[in-house]
Amino acid sequence: MLDHQDHRAVGPRLGLFHLQEEAPGMVFWHPPGLVLVQALEAAVRRRTRAEGYREVRTPQLLRRSIWEASGHWQHFRQHMFTVDEGGLEAALKPVSCPCHIQIFARTALSYRDLPLRLCELGVCHRDEPAGTLHGLFRLRQFTQDDGHIFCADEHIAGEIERFCRGALVFYAALGFPDVHVALSTRPPERAGDDATWDLAEARLAAAAEAAGLRPTLQPGEGAFYGPKLELSVGDHVGRRWQCGTIQLDLVLPARFDIHYVDAAGQRRRPAMLHRALYGSLERFVALLLERDALPAWLAPVQVVLAPVGPEQRPAAAAILGQLRAAGLRAELDERDETLARRVAEAHAGAVPCFAVIGPREVASDALALREGAGAQRVLGREQAITHLLQRCAPPV
């Protein structure tokens, strides 16, 4: 029996998604759930645009040669879905970084073009063992808000510090002020020599300190190509799940032999930073669902508008058009049910705002708003729309 706050109970109850055994570790998003997902995608796109990222889109299936060059075939193959592609071995991508390197490699860049920031809301596949799958927290198919910064050495510290400070602000705005930060260092199986790892770990630790962080140490938990800072938040029973990360990679740029041209006209190797805010968008949805209620900006339906009787239906339909034109996700409930029942059903469906229009509201061009635990107010139509827009505005 699932706890009523467990996202595996909340999601199906609200009609957001379902999981089934024919597609283990993969999500069937229903229309309301996809609205929620798209709102989160829009938020992270606003963030990346503001930070100077350029969005790209890359293939799902790549042949073995790419994964051998990156080292994933040697160090990560047990977690990859491999296929025979016309007699050649290929794999569904577990990450987007080798793809972003392909874009960098085909762009003639000078030092003036750096840092180059690329981002992608990329669908990734990882062959996780069946026993480790856990609702939206651990999946085989997930959406990663992947980003990569290609930069000169002198940019590394500033880019890491900027990401860390910004990520903490981002999480706090989404209702997660308590973020645990860990520094994961070189794993036993890795690419690159010890000198490269010494440099990467020292630089990452120094940048974290400059950002005001005091990460706990996780020896041996880094990626095979570089150390990483992991940002984790808690679920409703206190378990912590990694979301954001930034990784300093001095290995893959060398493996793919990528360069930029410095001020003296010499070819230089860039450093590469791998970063994500949500990490897995699905995992972040799970964390949000295990809170008391979805915030209004993420609610699939933000406003239910209910005429008291048939006489108010024309006015309600006109107001519905206004609400939708203003950008609110509004629905009309004109069923022949009692007002109390319609209010209760909207509350059960996690709708944050319920607007009533009866004879008095039609006469005064107003709306009676019910929000939260029974709070009620009557506002003029334009004032009510302004209030609802403020109530449902995204914080990021």
C-alpha positions as CSV (number, residue, x, y, z in Angstrom):
1,M,0.0,0.0,0.0
2,L,1.5,3.3,-1.1
3,D,1.7,6.3,1.2
4,H,-0.9,8.9,0.0
5,Q,2.0,11.4,-0.4
6,D,4.0,9.0,-2.6
7,H,4.3,10.4,-6.1
8,R,3.4,6.9,-7.4
9,A,0.0,7.4,-5.8
10,V,-0.4,11.1,-6.4
11,G,0.4,11.1,-10.1
12,P,-2.2,8.5,-11.2
13,R,-4.8,9.9,-8.7
14,L,-4.5,13.3,-10.5
15,G,-4.4,11.7,-13.9
16,L,-0.9,12.9,-14.7
17,F,0.9,9.7,-15.7
18,H,1.1,5.9,-15.4
19,L,3.7,3.2,-15.5
20,Q,3.1,-0.3,-16.8
21,E,5.1,-3.5,-17.0
22,E,5.2,-3.6,-20.8
23,A,7.5,-0.5,-20.7
24,P,9.4,-0.8,-17.5
25,G,11.0,2.4,-16.3
26,M,9.3,4.5,-18.9
27,V,6.5,7.0,-18.4
28,F,3.1,7.3,-20.1
29,W,2.4,11.0,-19.7
30,H,-1.4,11.9,-19.8
31,P,-2.5,15.3,-21.1
32,P,-2.6,17.0,-17.6
33,G,0.8,15.5,-16.8
34,L,2.3,16.8,-20.0
35,V,1.1,20.3,-19.2
36,L,3.1,20.1,-16.0
37,V,6.2,18.8,-17.8
38,Q,6.0,21.5,-20.4
39,A,5.7,24.2,-17.7
40,L,8.9,22.9,-16.1
41,E,10.6,22.8,-19.5
42,A,9.6,26.4,-20.2
43,A,11.0,27.4,-16.8
44,V,14.4,25.9,-17.5
45,R,14.4,27.3,-21.0
46,R,13.9,30.8,-19.6
47,R,16.8,30.2,-17.3
48,T,19.2,28.9,-19.9
49,R,18.3,31.7,-22.3
50,A,19.0,34.3,-19.6
51,E,22.4,32.7,-18.9
52,G,23.4,32.7,-22.6
53,Y,22.9,29.1,-23.6
54,R,22.0,28.1,-27.1
55,E,19.6,25.2,-27.4
56,V,20.3,22.3,-29.7
57,R,18.8,18.9,-30.5
58,T,20.8,15.8,-31.2
59,P,20.1,12.2,-32.3
60,Q,18.9,9.4,-30.0
61,L,20.9,6.6,-31.7
62,L,24.6,6.8,-32.3
63,R,27.0,4.2,-33.6
64,R,29.7,2.5,-31.5
65,S,32.5,4.7,-32.8
66,I,31.2,7.8,-31.0
67,W,30.8,5.9,-27.7
68,E,34.3,4.4,-28.0
69,A,35.7,7.8,-28.6
70,S,34.0,9.2,-25.5
71,G,34.8,6.2,-23.3
72,H,31.2,5.2,-22.6
73,W,31.6,2.0,-24.5
74,Q,34.5,1.0,-22.2
75,H,33.3,2.5,-18.9
76,F,29.4,2.7,-19.1
77,R,28.3,0.0,-21.6
78,Q,26.5,-2.0,-19.0
79,H,24.0,0.9,-18.6
80,M,23.4,1.4,-22.3
81,F,20.8,-0.1,-24.6
82,T,22.7,-1.4,-27.6
83,V,21.2,-2.4,-30.9
84,D,22.3,-3.8,-34.3
85,E,22.0,-1.0,-36.8
86,G,22.5,-2.4,-40.3
87,G,25.2,-4.8,-39.1
88,L,26.9,-2.1,-37.0
89,E,26.7,-1.8,-33.3
90,A,25.0,1.3,-32.0
91,A,23.4,2.5,-28.7
92,L,20.6,4.8,-27.5
93,K,22.2,7.8,-25.9
94,P,22.5,7.7,-22.0
95,V,23.8,11.3,-22.1
96,S,24.1,14.1,-24.6
97,C,27.7,15.2,-24.1
98,P,29.3,13.4,-27.0
99,C,26.6,14.9,-29.3
100,H,27.3,18.4,-28.1
101,I,31.0,17.8,-28.7
102,Q,30.2,16.9,-32.4
103,I,28.6,20.4,-32.7
104,F,31.6,22.1,-31.1
105,A,34.0,20.2,-33.4
106,R,32.2,21.5,-36.5
107,T,32.2,25.1,-35.4
108,A,35.3,27.2,-36.1
109,L,35.8,29.0,-32.8
110,S,38.2,31.5,-31.4
111,Y,38.8,32.6,-27.9
112,R,36.4,35.4,-28.5
113,D,33.5,32.9,-28.9
114,L,34.1,31.3,-25.5
115,P,32.5,30.3,-23.2
116,L,30.2,28.5,-25.6
117,R,27.1,27.3,-23.8
118,L,25.0,24.6,-25.4
119,C,21.9,23.1,-23.8
120,E,19.3,20.4,-24.7
121,L,16.2,18.9,-23.2
122,G,17.3,15.5,-24.3
123,V,15.6,12.2,-23.9
124,C,18.1,9.7,-22.5
125,H,18.0,5.9,-22.0
126,R,19.9,3.9,-19.4
127,D,19.6,0.2,-18.8
128,E,19.0,0.3,-15.1
129,P,18.5,-3.1,-13.3
130,A,14.8,-3.9,-12.8
131,G,15.3,-4.0,-9.0
132,T,16.5,-0.4,-8.9
133,L,13.5,1.2,-10.8
134,H,11.5,3.4,-8.5
135,G,8.6,5.3,-9.9
136,L,9.7,8.6,-11.5
137,F,12.8,8.7,-9.2
138,R,14.7,6.0,-11.2
139,L,13.7,5.3,-14.8
140,R,15.2,3.8,-17.9
141,Q,13.9,6.7,-20.1
142,F,14.0,10.2,-18.8
143,T,14.4,13.8,-20.0
144,Q,17.7,15.5,-19.0
145,D,18.1,19.3,-19.1
146,D,21.6,18.7,-20.3
147,G,24.0,21.6,-20.8
148,H,27.7,21.9,-21.7
149,I,30.0,24.8,-21.4
150,F,33.2,24.8,-23.5
151,C,35.6,27.3,-22.1
152,A,39.2,28.5,-21.7
153,D,41.0,27.7,-18.4
154,E,40.5,31.2,-17.1
155,H,36.7,30.8,-17.3
156,I,36.4,27.6,-15.3
157,A,36.2,29.0,-11.8
158,G,33.7,31.7,-12.7
159,E,31.4,29.4,-14.7
160,I,31.3,26.9,-11.8
161,E,30.6,29.5,-9.2
162,R,28.0,31.1,-11.4
163,F,26.2,27.8,-11.8
164,C,26.3,26.9,-8.1
165,R,24.9,30.3,-6.9
166,G,22.2,30.3,-9.6
167,A,21.2,26.7,-8.9
168,L,20.5,27.4,-5.2
169,V,18.4,30.4,-6.1
170,F,16.5,28.3,-8.7
171,Y,15.8,25.5,-6.2
172,A,14.7,28.0,-3.5
173,A,12.2,29.6,-5.9
174,L,10.7,26.2,-6.7
175,G,10.2,25.4,-3.0
176,F,13.5,23.5,-2.2
177,P,15.6,25.8,0.0
178,D,17.4,22.9,1.7
179,V,19.9,21.6,-0.9
180,H,22.7,19.1,0.0
181,V,25.9,19.5,-2.0
182,A,28.5,16.7,-2.4
183,L,31.8,16.6,-4.2
184,S,32.3,13.3,-5.9
185,T,35.9,12.4,-6.8
186,R,37.7,10.0,-9.1
187,P,36.1,6.5,-9.4
188,P,38.3,3.4,-9.6
189,E,37.4,2.9,-13.3
190,R,38.1,6.1,-15.1
191,A,39.6,7.7,-18.1
192,G,42.5,10.2,-17.9
193,D,45.7,10.2,-15.8
194,D,46.1,11.1,-12.2
195,A,47.6,14.5,-12.9
196,T,44.5,15.5,-14.9
197,W,42.3,14.3,-12.1
198,D,44.3,16.2,-9.4
199,L,43.9,19.4,-11.4
200,A,40.1,18.9,-12.0
201,E,39.3,18.0,-8.4
202,A,41.3,20.9,-7.0
203,R,39.6,23.4,-9.4
204,L,36.2,22.1,-8.7
205,A,36.6,22.2,-4.9
206,A,38.0,25.7,-5.0
207,A,35.1,26.9,-7.1
208,A,32.6,25.4,-4.7
209,E,34.3,27.1,-1.8
210,A,34.2,30.4,-3.7
211,A,30.4,29.9,-4.2
212,G,30.1,29.6,-0.4
213,L,29.5,25.9,-0.5
214,R,30.9,23.3,1.9
215,P,30.3,20.0,0.1
216,T,30.5,16.7,1.7
217,L,33.1,14.4,0.1
218,Q,32.0,11.3,-1.8
219,P,35.2,9.5,-2.7
220,G,35.1,7.4,-5.9
221,E,31.6,8.6,-7.0
222,G,32.7,10.9,-9.8
223,A,31.9,10.3,-13.5
224,F,34.5,8.3,-15.4
225,Y,35.7,11.5,-17.1
226,G,35.7,14.0,-14.3
227,P,34.8,15.0,-10.7
228,K,31.4,16.5,-10.0
229,L,29.3,18.5,-7.6
230,E,26.0,16.9,-6.9
231,L,23.0,18.9,-5.6
232,S,20.3,16.8,-3.9
233,V,16.9,17.5,-2.4
234,G,14.7,15.4,-0.2
235,D,11.4,13.5,-0.8
236,H,8.5,13.3,1.6
237,V,10.2,10.7,3.8
238,G,13.6,12.4,3.9
239,R,15.5,10.4,1.3
240,R,17.8,12.6,-0.8
241,W,17.8,12.4,-4.6
242,Q,20.4,14.0,-6.8
243,C,19.0,16.6,-9.2
244,G,21.5,19.2,-10.3
245,T,25.1,18.6,-11.1
246,I,28.2,20.3,-12.5
247,Q,31.1,18.3,-13.7
248,L,34.6,19.5,-14.7
249,D,35.8,17.5,-17.6
250,L,39.4,17.7,-18.9
251,V,39.2,14.3,-20.5
252,L,36.6,14.2,-23.2
253,P,38.0,17.3,-25.0
254,A,41.3,15.5,-25.4
255,R,39.7,12.2,-26.4
256,F,37.8,14.0,-29.2
257,D,40.7,16.3,-30.0
258,I,38.7,19.5,-30.1
259,H,40.3,23.0,-30.2
260,Y,39.7,26.7,-30.3
261,V,42.2,29.4,-31.5
262,D,43.7,31.7,-28.9
263,A,44.7,35.4,-29.2
264,A,48.1,34.4,-30.6
265,G,46.5,32.2,-33.3
266,Q,47.5,29.0,-31.5
267,R,45.2,25.9,-31.2
268,R,44.1,25.4,-27.6
269,R,42.2,22.6,-25.9
270,P,39.0,23.8,-24.2
271,A,37.8,22.6,-20.8
272,M,34.3,21.2,-20.7
273,L,31.7,21.6,-17.9
274,H,28.6,19.3,-17.8
275,R,25.7,20.9,-16.0
276,A,22.0,20.2,-15.3
277,L,19.5,21.8,-12.9
278,Y,16.7,19.3,-12.8
279,G,19.0,16.4,-13.8
280,S,16.1,14.2,-14.6
281,L,13.0,16.2,-15.2
282,E,10.8,13.2,-14.2
283,R,12.6,12.9,-10.9
284,F,12.0,16.6,-10.2
285,V,8.3,16.1,-11.0
286,A,8.3,13.3,-8.4
287,L,9.8,15.6,-5.7
288,L,7.2,18.3,-6.5
289,L,4.3,15.8,-6.3
290,E,5.4,14.7,-2.8
291,R,5.0,18.2,-1.5
292,D,1.7,19.2,0.0
293,A,0.3,20.6,-3.3
294,L,1.5,21.6,-6.7
295,P,2.1,25.4,-6.9
296,A,-0.5,27.2,-9.0
297,W,2.0,27.9,-11.8
298,L,2.4,24.2,-12.4
299,A,-1.2,23.1,-11.9
300,P,-2.5,21.5,-15.1
301,V,-5.8,23.3,-14.5
302,Q,-5.2,26.6,-12.7
303,V,-8.8,27.9,-12.7
304,V,-12.2,26.3,-12.8
305,L,-15.0,28.7,-13.6
306,A,-18.5,27.7,-12.5
307,P,-21.8,29.4,-13.3
308,V,-24.3,29.0,-10.5
309,G,-27.1,28.3,-13.0
310,P,-27.9,28.1,-16.7
311,E,-28.6,31.9,-16.9
312,Q,-24.9,32.6,-16.1
313,R,-23.5,30.3,-18.7
314,P,-23.1,32.8,-21.5
315,A,-21.3,35.2,-19.2
316,A,-19.1,32.4,-17.9
317,A,-18.2,31.3,-21.4
318,A,-17.1,34.9,-22.3
319,I,-15.0,35.1,-19.1
320,L,-13.4,31.7,-19.9
321,G,-12.2,33.1,-23.2
322,Q,-10.7,36.1,-21.4
323,L,-8.9,33.9,-18.9
324,R,-7.4,31.6,-21.6
325,A,-6.5,34.6,-23.8
326,A,-4.5,36.0,-20.8
327,G,-2.6,32.7,-20.6
328,L,-4.3,31.0,-17.8
329,R,-5.1,27.3,-17.9
330,A,-8.9,27.6,-17.3
331,E,-11.8,25.2,-17.6
332,L,-15.6,25.7,-17.4
333,D,-17.6,23.5,-15.1
334,E,-21.3,24.0,-16.1
335,R,-22.5,20.6,-15.1
336,D,-25.9,20.2,-13.4
337,E,-24.2,19.5,-10.1
338,T,-24.4,21.4,-6.9
339,L,-21.9,24.2,-6.5
340,A,-20.6,22.5,-3.4
341,R,-19.9,19.3,-5.3
342,R,-18.1,21.1,-8.1
343,V,-16.0,23.0,-5.6
344,A,-15.1,19.7,-3.8
345,E,-14.2,17.9,-7.1
346,A,-12.0,20.8,-8.2
347,H,-10.2,20.7,-4.8
348,A,-9.7,16.9,-5.1
349,G,-8.2,17.5,-8.5
350,A,-5.7,20.0,-7.0
351,V,-7.1,23.0,-8.9
352,P,-5.8,26.0,-7.0
353,C,-8.4,28.6,-8.0
354,F,-12.2,28.2,-8.3
355,A,-14.2,31.1,-9.7
356,V,-18.0,31.4,-9.2
357,I,-20.3,33.5,-11.3
358,G,-23.9,33.9,-10.1
359,P,-26.6,36.6,-10.6
360,R,-24.8,39.1,-8.4
361,E,-21.5,38.6,-10.1
362,V,-23.1,39.1,-13.6
363,A,-24.8,42.2,-12.4
364,S,-21.6,43.7,-10.9
365,D,-19.2,42.3,-13.6
366,A,-17.3,40.4,-10.9
367,L,-16.0,37.0,-9.9
368,A,-16.2,35.2,-6.6
369,L,-12.9,33.5,-6.1
370,R,-12.2,30.6,-3.8
371,E,-8.6,29.7,-3.1
372,G,-6.9,27.3,-0.8
373,A,-8.6,26.2,2.4
374,G,-11.9,28.0,1.9
375,A,-10.5,31.6,1.4
376,Q,-13.1,33.6,-0.6
377,R,-13.1,37.0,-2.1
378,V,-15.2,38.9,-4.7
379,L,-13.3,41.0,-7.2
380,G,-14.2,43.0,-10.3
381,R,-13.6,41.0,-13.5
382,E,-10.4,42.8,-14.6
383,Q,-9.1,42.9,-11.0
384,A,-9.8,39.1,-10.7
385,I,-8.0,38.3,-13.9
386,T,-5.0,40.4,-12.7
387,H,-5.0,38.6,-9.4
388,L,-5.2,35.2,-11.0
389,L,-2.3,36.0,-13.3
390,Q,-0.2,37.1,-10.3
391,R,-1.2,34.0,-8.4
392,C,-0.3,31.6,-11.2
393,A,2.9,33.4,-12.4
394,P,6.0,31.2,-12.6
395,P,8.6,32.1,-10.0
396,V,11.5,31.4,-12.3
